[in-house]
Structures are given as C-alpha cells and as structure tokens.
Amino acid sequence: MVRGYFCAKPPCIHVVWDDRRKIYAVFVEIDDRNIFELDPDTLEKACRELQEVRGRKYRRANLQETDFLAIRYLKAKPVEE
C-alpha cells in the first residue's frame, strides 16, 4: 500500500517511511512546491523546548510578536514588498 500525504493548510510536517526498506525522513511542506527535509534530532529538540515553555505557561505569539521574535532572536530580515 502506498500512503499519500495531503497538506490542507501549509506549512505541515510529515514523517514519511518505507516499511520494506525500514527508512524514514521528516519533511516540512511550505506550500505545494516547496518541501524540505528536517533533521529528526533537531525536530525532537525543538519539541522538548516547546513542551518546556508551554509547561511554564507561555502563550503562543501573535503575528506581530512572531515577527519580533524572528528578527530579534533569529536575526531574520523583514521582507520588503
């Protein structure tokens, strides 16, 4: 049986595997044309950090706050339109 993956509201994260070959990969699907492989160890570390901050009752940032976090801590540059 071949599994299919559908992402109704990108971005989505997929764990894709093949039973016969016993292989897997983790992907983030940005849109219908852009899919990137993620390092599973990095994803697991991020999940542990997420669990930690949620346990300390942090709330999810709104859109403006998300921009602030990306610019300040990830050194992201705003996109000029």
HELIX and SHEET records of a PDB file:
HELIX    1   1 PRO A   40  GLY A   55  1                                  16    
HELIX    2   2 LEU A   63  LEU A   74  1                                  12    
SHEET    1   A 3 CYS A  12  ASP A  18  0                                        
SHEET    2   A 3 ILE A  23  GLU A  29 -1                                        
SHEET    3   A 3 ILE A  35  LEU A  38 -1                                        
END                                                                             
